Amino acid sequence: MGKRDLKPMVAEDDPEFARFWNAYPYRVSKKDARHAWTQIGPSLELVDRMLATLAWQAPLWEKQGYGMPYPASWLRAERWTDEAPRAMQPQKAFGTAAELVLKVVNG
């Protein structure tokens, strides 16, 4: 048993880790992912954010031919904080309140 085996890691059947693992399109190096998960200790809200980010990232990786990062790398790099490309972000219907007032006043 090496030093790496002694590092704490989340249980394989942890429900929140299972949600992440099942949503991740490239399921490799599970042991490393479990260790990275333990280091982060994500809340339920953070797990939801991770899954929402994966929902737009995974198709983008496949469509544009980006290499998919290993799950542990994705976790360690905090890739859930990436911003979606502008084309994928929801557009404002009216703009800011000030823009709306100027539009009404100026016709």
VODRENKOL-576260 format. One record per residue (C-alpha): chain; residue in one letter; y, x, z; residue number from 0. Coordinates in steps of 0.2 Angstrom, whole numbers, always signed. Each point is the difference from the previous one (the first is absolute). Layout:
# VODRENKOL-576260
<rec cadena="A" residuo="a" Y="Y" X="X" Z="Z" num="NUM"/>
...
This chain:
# VODRENKOL-576260
<rec cadena="A" residuo="m" Y="+0" X="+0" Z="+0" num="0"/>
<rec cadena="A" residuo="g" Y="+16" X="+8" Z="-6" num="1"/>
<rec cadena="A" residuo="k" Y="+18" X="-2" Z="+7" num="2"/>
<rec cadena="A" residuo="r" Y="+4" X="-13" Z="-12" num="3"/>
<rec cadena="A" residuo="d" Y="-14" X="-12" Z="+7" num="4"/>
<rec cadena="A" residuo="l" Y="+9" X="+0" Z="+17" num="5"/>
<rec cadena="A" residuo="k" Y="+16" X="-7" Z="-7" num="6"/>
<rec cadena="A" residuo="p" Y="+3" X="-18" Z="+6" num="7"/>
<rec cadena="A" residuo="m" Y="-1" X="-13" Z="-13" num="8"/>
<rec cadena="A" residuo="v" Y="+0" X="-19" Z="-2" num="9"/>
<rec cadena="A" residuo="a" Y="-17" X="-8" Z="+1" num="10"/>
<rec cadena="A" residuo="e" Y="-7" X="-4" Z="-18" num="11"/>
<rec cadena="A" residuo="d" Y="-1" X="-19" Z="+4" num="12"/>
<rec cadena="A" residuo="d" Y="+18" X="-1" Z="+7" num="13"/>
<rec cadena="A" residuo="p" Y="+7" X="-16" Z="-8" num="14"/>
<rec cadena="A" residuo="e" Y="+17" X="+7" Z="-5" num="15"/>
<rec cadena="A" residuo="f" Y="-7" X="+16" Z="-7" num="16"/>
<rec cadena="A" residuo="a" Y="-13" X="-11" Z="-10" num="17"/>
<rec cadena="A" residuo="r" Y="+14" X="-10" Z="-7" num="18"/>
<rec cadena="A" residuo="f" Y="+8" X="+16" Z="-7" num="19"/>
<rec cadena="A" residuo="w" Y="-16" X="+8" Z="-6" num="20"/>
<rec cadena="A" residuo="n" Y="-5" X="-16" Z="-9" num="21"/>
<rec cadena="A" residuo="a" Y="+17" X="-1" Z="-9" num="22"/>
<rec cadena="A" residuo="y" Y="+1" X="+18" Z="-5" num="23"/>
<rec cadena="A" residuo="p" Y="-6" X="+2" Z="-18" num="24"/>
<rec cadena="A" residuo="y" Y="-7" X="+18" Z="+2" num="25"/>
<rec cadena="A" residuo="r" Y="-12" X="+0" Z="+15" num="26"/>
<rec cadena="A" residuo="v" Y="-4" X="+19" Z="+3" num="27"/>
<rec cadena="A" residuo="s" Y="+0" X="+11" Z="+15" num="28"/>
<rec cadena="A" residuo="k" Y="-1" X="-14" Z="+13" num="29"/>
<rec cadena="A" residuo="k" Y="-2" X="+11" Z="+14" num="30"/>
<rec cadena="A" residuo="d" Y="+17" X="+9" Z="-4" num="31"/>
<rec cadena="A" residuo="a" Y="+8" X="-17" Z="-2" num="32"/>
<rec cadena="A" residuo="r" Y="-7" X="-6" Z="+17" num="33"/>
<rec cadena="A" residuo="h" Y="+8" X="+15" Z="+8" num="34"/>
<rec cadena="A" residuo="a" Y="+17" X="-2" Z="-9" num="35"/>
<rec cadena="A" residuo="w" Y="+0" X="-18" Z="+6" num="36"/>
<rec cadena="A" residuo="t" Y="-3" X="+5" Z="+18" num="37"/>
<rec cadena="A" residuo="q" Y="+15" X="+12" Z="-1" num="38"/>
<rec cadena="A" residuo="i" Y="+11" X="-14" Z="-6" num="39"/>
<rec cadena="A" residuo="g" Y="-6" X="-14" Z="+11" num="40"/>
<rec cadena="A" residuo="p" Y="+7" X="-14" Z="-11" num="41"/>
<rec cadena="A" residuo="s" Y="+6" X="-17" Z="+7" num="42"/>
<rec cadena="A" residuo="l" Y="-6" X="-16" Z="-9" num="43"/>
<rec cadena="A" residuo="e" Y="+17" X="-1" Z="-8" num="44"/>
<rec cadena="A" residuo="l" Y="-1" X="+18" Z="-7" num="45"/>
<rec cadena="A" residuo="v" Y="-18" X="-4" Z="-7" num="46"/>
<rec cadena="A" residuo="d" Y="+8" X="-15" Z="-9" num="47"/>
<rec cadena="A" residuo="r" Y="+13" X="+11" Z="-7" num="48"/>
<rec cadena="A" residuo="m" Y="-13" X="+13" Z="-6" num="49"/>
<rec cadena="A" residuo="l" Y="-10" X="-14" Z="-8" num="50"/>
<rec cadena="A" residuo="a" Y="+16" X="-7" Z="-9" num="51"/>
<rec cadena="A" residuo="t" Y="+4" X="+17" Z="-6" num="52"/>
<rec cadena="A" residuo="l" Y="-17" X="+3" Z="-6" num="53"/>
<rec cadena="A" residuo="a" Y="+0" X="-16" Z="-10" num="54"/>
<rec cadena="A" residuo="w" Y="+14" X="+7" Z="-12" num="55"/>
<rec cadena="A" residuo="q" Y="-5" X="+18" Z="+1" num="56"/>
<rec cadena="A" residuo="a" Y="-18" X="-1" Z="-5" num="57"/>
<rec cadena="A" residuo="p" Y="+3" X="-9" Z="-17" num="58"/>
<rec cadena="A" residuo="l" Y="+14" X="+12" Z="-3" num="59"/>
<rec cadena="A" residuo="w" Y="-11" X="+15" Z="+2" num="60"/>
<rec cadena="A" residuo="e" Y="-13" X="-8" Z="-11" num="61"/>
<rec cadena="A" residuo="k" Y="+12" X="-5" Z="-14" num="62"/>
<rec cadena="A" residuo="q" Y="+10" X="+16" Z="+0" num="63"/>
<rec cadena="A" residuo="g" Y="-14" X="+11" Z="+2" num="64"/>
<rec cadena="A" residuo="y" Y="+6" X="+7" Z="+16" num="65"/>
<rec cadena="A" residuo="g" Y="-13" X="+9" Z="+11" num="66"/>
<rec cadena="A" residuo="m" Y="-5" X="-11" Z="+14" num="67"/>
<rec cadena="A" residuo="p" Y="+3" X="+10" Z="+17" num="68"/>
<rec cadena="A" residuo="y" Y="-15" X="+0" Z="+12" num="69"/>
<rec cadena="A" residuo="p" Y="+2" X="-13" Z="+14" num="70"/>
<rec cadena="A" residuo="a" Y="+3" X="+14" Z="+13" num="71"/>
<rec cadena="A" residuo="s" Y="+14" X="+8" Z="-11" num="72"/>
<rec cadena="A" residuo="w" Y="+8" X="-17" Z="-3" num="73"/>
<rec cadena="A" residuo="l" Y="+0" X="-3" Z="+19" num="74"/>
<rec cadena="A" residuo="r" Y="+7" X="+17" Z="+5" num="75"/>
<rec cadena="A" residuo="a" Y="+13" X="+0" Z="-13" num="76"/>
<rec cadena="A" residuo="e" Y="+6" X="-18" Z="+6" num="77"/>
<rec cadena="A" residuo="r" Y="-1" X="-6" Z="-17" num="78"/>
<rec cadena="A" residuo="w" Y="+3" X="-18" Z="+6" num="79"/>
<rec cadena="A" residuo="t" Y="+18" X="+5" Z="+1" num="80"/>
<rec cadena="A" residuo="d" Y="+1" X="+3" Z="-19" num="81"/>
<rec cadena="A" residuo="e" Y="+12" X="-11" Z="-9" num="82"/>
<rec cadena="A" residuo="a" Y="-7" X="-11" Z="-14" num="83"/>
<rec cadena="A" residuo="p" Y="+8" X="+4" Z="-18" num="84"/>
<rec cadena="A" residuo="r" Y="+15" X="-10" Z="-3" num="85"/>
<rec cadena="A" residuo="a" Y="-9" X="-10" Z="-13" num="86"/>
<rec cadena="A" residuo="m" Y="-12" X="-6" Z="+13" num="87"/>
<rec cadena="A" residuo="q" Y="+13" X="-5" Z="+13" num="88"/>
<rec cadena="A" residuo="p" Y="+6" X="-18" Z="+1" num="89"/>
<rec cadena="A" residuo="q" Y="+17" X="-3" Z="-8" num="90"/>
<rec cadena="A" residuo="k" Y="+14" X="-8" Z="+10" num="91"/>
<rec cadena="A" residuo="a" Y="+4" X="-17" Z="-7" num="92"/>
<rec cadena="A" residuo="f" Y="+18" X="-1" Z="+5" num="93"/>
<rec cadena="A" residuo="g" Y="+5" X="+18" Z="+5" num="94"/>
<rec cadena="A" residuo="t" Y="+10" X="+3" Z="+16" num="95"/>
<rec cadena="A" residuo="a" Y="+11" X="-14" Z="+8" num="96"/>
<rec cadena="A" residuo="a" Y="+16" X="+10" Z="-6" num="97"/>
<rec cadena="A" residuo="e" Y="-7" X="+1" Z="-18" num="98"/>
<rec cadena="A" residuo="l" Y="-3" X="-19" Z="+0" num="99"/>
<rec cadena="A" residuo="v" Y="+18" X="-4" Z="+7" num="100"/>
<rec cadena="A" residuo="l" Y="+7" X="+11" Z="-14" num="101"/>
<rec cadena="A" residuo="k" Y="-10" X="-8" Z="-13" num="102"/>
<rec cadena="A" residuo="v" Y="+5" X="-17" Z="+5" num="103"/>
<rec cadena="A" residuo="v" Y="+19" X="+5" Z="+2" num="104"/>
<rec cadena="A" residuo="n" Y="+0" X="+9" Z="-16" num="105"/>
<rec cadena="A" residuo="g" Y="-10" X="-12" Z="-10" num="106"/>
